[in-house]
Amino acid sequence: MKYQNKTWFERAIFLSWYCSKADCKFCLMSTLRPFIKNPKKAKRHPASILAEALLCKILGWKIEFLSGGYESYTKKELLSLIKNIYKIYKKKLWLNIGVLDEKTLMLFKPYIIGVTGAVECINPRLHDYLCPSKPLDEIISMFKVCDKLGLKKSITIIIGLGETIEDFSLLKKFIAKHKLDKITFYALNPHPNTIFKKGPDPLYYAEWIRKTRQAFPELEIVAGSWVNRLDEISLLLKAGANGITKFPAIKLFSTEYAHKIEEQAELAGRKFIGTLTKLPKIDIDEEVNQLDLHDDLKEKIKIKLLSYIKQMKK
C-alpha cells in the first residue's frame, strides 16, 4: 500500500480565532468567545498567513487545510486569501471553514481540491450534545454539492469525546456512504475551561486508525498528535496513518520534540518527506520577489517570513 513507504507533516493554516457559533464543548474557540469583543481583531494579518504558506512550500510541509471559525471572514476576504495562498503554494487547497453553499463553493472552486466537514464525533447523540450548532445534515448537504461540482470530501474526527470503539461501525458507514477521500483523526487535547480533562489512551486512538485503514485501504488518513503524545506517532503510522498533523512546527522547529517526530517516522519504517529539523538556506528576497503579488504585500510577507525564520533558528 502506498502509505507504507513514506510519511509527512501536514500543517493546518488558521485564519482566525473567532467563530460565530463557538459552542462546541471541547473547542478552544468556545473559551475565547467571551473575550473577543471585535471579531475583526481576531483575524490574522494576511501577510502572516501568506508567509506561513510560503514556509510550508519551502520546508516540504503539506497544507492540511485552511481553517477558521464560522463568519470570521467575508466571502470577498476569503477569496483573496485563498487565491493568494494558491499562488504561493502552487497546489489546490482543502478548506475547513464551516458549511459552504453551492454559490460559495463555485467561487472558490478554481483554487481548492475539496472541503473538510468538521464532524468531530460520529455518535449522533454525542454529536448533538457536543456540537449543538453544527448539525451533521448540513455537512452532508455540502458533500452533495461537492459531488455535483467534482470536489473532494474530507472530515475531522476527535477521539476521546465519549465515543466507544463500537461506534466505528457508524464511521465506516459514513465514509462509505459519502465516498470520502480523506479523514483527519485527532486525539482529544483537553483545553482549560472545557468539560474535558483527559485525552484518549494511545492504543485506543490507534485502534480507530487501524480499523479505518483495514476498511478503506486507499483512504488518505492523517493523525494529529500533540507534544505530550509524540511517543505514539510510530504506533499511529503502523496502524495506517499517512501523515501527521497538530504539531506547532514553527514554534518547536528543530527542538527535541521535532526530532522525535522524525525518529518516530523512522521507527515506523517510513521515509519522512520534508523537514521539521533542518532549516535550509532561504533567500527571502528571492523567494518573495517571484510571487505574483503586489509590492506592498510582498514587503510585509518578507518581514513576517524573517520573523518566522528567526524564531525557528532559536
C-alpha positions in Angstrom: 0.0 0.0 0.0 1.2 3.5 -0.8 1.0 4.8 2.7 3.6 2.2 4.0 6.7 3.8 2.4 6.7 7.4 3.4 5.1 10.0 5.7 5.0 13.7 6.1 3.8 16.6 8.2 0.6 18.5 7.4 0.1 22.0 8.8 -3.4 23.4 9.2 -3.2 27.2 8.5 -5.5 29.0 10.9 -7.1 32.2 9.6 -8.9 33.5 12.7 -9.6 32.7 16.4 -13.2 33.8 16.1 -16.2 31.6 15.5 -19.8 32.9 15.4 -21.1 29.5 16.8 -18.3 28.7 19.3 -20.4 26.3 21.4 -18.6 23.0 20.7 -17.9 21.8 24.2 -14.3 20.7 23.5 -13.1 23.7 21.4 -10.6 26.4 22.4 -12.7 28.9 20.5 -15.6 28.3 22.9 -13.4 29.5 25.7 -12.2 32.5 23.8 -15.6 33.8 22.5 -16.5 35.8 25.7 -13.2 37.7 25.4 -13.5 38.6 21.7 -15.5 41.8 21.5 -14.5 42.7 18.0 -14.3 39.7 15.6 -12.2 41.6 13.1 -9.4 41.8 15.6 -9.3 38.0 15.9 -8.3 37.7 12.3 -4.6 37.1 11.4 -2.9 39.6 9.1 -2.8 38.3 5.5 1.0 38.7 5.4 1.3 36.3 8.3 -0.9 33.7 6.7 0.9 34.0 3.3 4.3 33.8 4.9 3.3 30.6 6.6 2.1 29.2 3.3 5.4 30.0 1.7 7.2 28.4 4.6 5.2 25.2 4.1 6.2 25.2 0.5 9.9 25.7 1.3 10.1 23.1 4.0 8.0 20.4 2.3 5.0 20.6 4.6 1.6 19.8 3.2 -1.1 22.3 3.9 -3.7 20.2 5.7 -6.4 22.8 5.2 -7.2 26.4 5.7 -9.2 26.6 8.9 -11.3 29.3 10.5 -14.4 29.7 12.6 -17.8 30.5 11.2 -18.3 34.0 9.9 -14.8 35.1 10.7 -14.2 36.5 7.1 -16.4 37.8 4.3 -16.5 35.8 1.1 -14.5 38.6 -0.6 -11.8 38.4 2.0 -11.7 34.6 1.9 -11.5 34.6 -1.9 -8.5 37.0 -1.8 -6.7 34.8 0.8 -7.4 31.5 -1.0 -6.2 32.9 -4.3 -3.0 34.3 -2.9 -2.2 31.1 -1.0 -2.8 29.1 -4.1 -0.4 31.4 -6.0 2.3 30.8 -3.3 1.8 27.1 -2.6 1.2 26.1 -6.3 -1.3 23.5 -5.3 -5.1 23.5 -4.8 -6.2 23.7 -1.1 -8.5 22.0 1.3 -10.9 24.2 3.2 -12.2 23.7 6.7 -14.1 26.9 7.3 -17.6 25.6 8.0 -20.5 24.6 5.8 -20.4 26.3 2.4 -23.2 26.7 -0.1 -23.1 26.0 -3.8 -22.5 29.6 -4.8 -19.6 29.9 -2.4 -18.0 26.6 -3.5 -18.3 27.7 -7.1 -16.5 30.9 -6.2 -13.6 29.0 -4.6 -13.5 26.0 -6.9 -10.6 27.2 -9.2 -8.3 27.2 -6.1 -9.5 24.3 -4.0 -9.3 20.5 -4.2 -12.1 19.9 -1.7 -13.7 20.7 1.7 -13.5 19.2 5.1 -16.6 18.7 7.3 -15.9 19.1 11.0 -17.9 16.1 12.0 -15.8 15.6 15.2 -17.9 12.9 16.8 -19.7 10.2 14.7 -22.1 9.1 17.5 -25.2 11.2 16.7 -26.4 11.5 20.3 -22.9 12.7 21.5 -22.5 14.9 18.4 -25.8 16.8 19.1 -24.7 17.4 22.7 -21.1 18.4 21.9 -21.7 20.4 18.7 -25.3 21.7 19.1 -24.8 24.4 16.3 -23.2 22.1 13.7 -25.8 19.5 12.6 -24.5 16.7 10.5 -27.2 17.2 8.0 -25.7 20.5 6.9 -22.3 18.8 6.3 -24.0 16.1 4.3 -25.8 18.6 2.2 -22.4 20.3 1.5 -21.0 17.0 0.4 -23.8 16.5 -2.1 -22.9 19.8 -3.6 -19.2 18.7 -3.7 -20.3 15.6 -5.7 -22.1 17.9 -8.2 -19.1 20.2 -8.6 -16.4 17.5 -8.6 -14.8 18.5 -5.3 -13.2 16.1 -2.9 -14.6 15.5 0.6 -12.9 15.0 4.0 -13.9 15.0 7.6 -12.3 15.5 11.0 -12.9 13.2 13.9 -11.8 13.7 17.5 -11.1 10.6 19.6 -11.8 10.8 23.3 -15.1 12.7 23.4 -17.0 9.8 25.0 -17.4 7.6 21.9 -16.6 3.9 22.1 -14.9 1.6 19.6 -18.3 0.1 18.9 -19.1 3.5 17.2 -16.6 2.6 14.4 -19.4 1.0 12.5 -21.1 4.4 12.3 -17.9 5.9 10.9 -17.5 3.1 8.4 -21.0 3.6 7.1 -20.4 7.4 6.9 -17.2 7.1 4.9 -18.6 4.6 2.5 -21.9 6.4 2.0 -20.4 9.8 1.3 -17.3 8.4 -0.6 -14.8 10.4 1.4 -11.3 10.9 0.1 -9.6 11.8 3.3 -10.0 11.8 7.1 -8.1 13.5 9.9 -8.2 12.0 13.3 -7.2 13.9 16.4 -6.6 12.7 19.9 -8.6 15.0 22.2 -6.3 17.6 23.7 -8.3 19.0 26.6 -8.4 22.8 26.9 -8.8 24.6 30.2 -12.4 25.7 31.0 -13.9 22.9 28.9 -15.7 19.8 30.3 -12.8 17.5 29.3 -9.8 16.7 31.4 -8.0 13.8 29.8 -7.1 12.6 26.3 -7.6 9.0 25.0 -5.3 6.1 25.5 -2.8 5.7 22.6 -3.8 2.1 21.9 -7.4 3.1 21.7 -6.7 6.0 19.5 -4.6 3.8 17.2 -7.3 1.2 17.0 -9.6 3.7 15.3 -6.9 4.4 12.7 -6.2 0.7 12.3 -9.8 -0.2 11.7 -10.3 2.6 9.3 -7.2 1.6 7.3 -8.4 -2.0 7.1 -11.9 -1.0 5.9 -10.6 1.6 3.4 -7.1 0.7 2.0 -6.9 3.7 -0.3 -8.3 6.4 2.0 -5.9 9.2 3.0 -5.6 9.2 6.8 -3.9 12.0 8.8 -3.4 11.7 12.5 -3.0 14.5 15.0 -0.6 14.3 17.9 0.4 16.8 20.5 3.8 17.4 22.2 2.9 15.3 25.2 1.9 12.4 22.9 4.8 12.1 20.4 5.8 8.6 21.5 2.6 7.3 20.0 3.4 8.5 16.4 5.1 5.3 15.3 2.1 3.4 16.6 -0.3 5.7 14.6 1.8 5.2 11.4 2.0 1.5 11.8 -1.8 1.5 12.3 -2.2 3.1 8.9 -1.9 6.8 9.1 -0.4 8.5 6.0 0.7 11.8 7.6 1.0 13.6 10.9 -0.5 16.9 12.0 -1.3 19.0 15.0 2.3 19.9 15.9 3.4 23.6 16.4 6.2 23.1 13.9 7.3 26.8 13.6 7.5 27.3 17.4 9.2 24.0 18.0 11.2 23.6 14.9 14.4 21.6 15.4 13.7 21.1 19.1 13.8 17.7 20.8 10.1 17.3 20.0 10.6 17.9 16.3 13.5 15.4 16.2 11.3 12.9 18.0 8.7 13.1 15.2 11.2 12.3 12.6 12.7 9.5 14.8 9.2 8.0 15.2 8.7 8.0 11.5 11.9 6.1 11.1 10.9 3.7 13.8 7.7 3.0 11.8 9.8 2.2 8.7 8.7 5.4 6.9 10.7 7.9 4.9 9.9 11.4 6.2 9.2 13.9 3.4 10.2 17.5 4.1 11.8 18.5 7.3 11.0 19.6 10.9 14.6 19.8 12.0 16.9 21.2 9.3 16.4 24.7 8.1 17.6 25.2 4.6 19.3 28.4 3.4 16.5 30.7 2.5 16.9 33.7 0.3 13.9 35.7 1.5 14.1 38.4 -1.3 14.4 35.7 -4.0 11.5 33.6 -2.5 9.1 36.5 -2.1 10.0 38.7 -5.2 9.0 35.9 -7.5 5.5 35.8 -6.1 2.7 37.2 -8.2 1.5 39.7 -5.6 1.6 43.5 -5.2 4.8 45.0 -3.9 3.3 46.3 -0.6 2.1 42.9 0.4 5.4 41.3 -0.7 7.3 43.6 1.7 5.0 42.7 4.6 5.5 39.0 3.8 9.3 39.4 3.9 9.1 40.9 7.3 6.9 38.1 8.6 8.9 35.4 7.0 12.1 36.8 8.5 10.3 36.8 11.9 9.4 33.1 11.5 12.9 32.1 10.4 14.4 33.9 13.4 12.0 32.1 15.7 12.9 28.7 14.1 16.7 29.3 14.4 16.3 29.6 18.1 
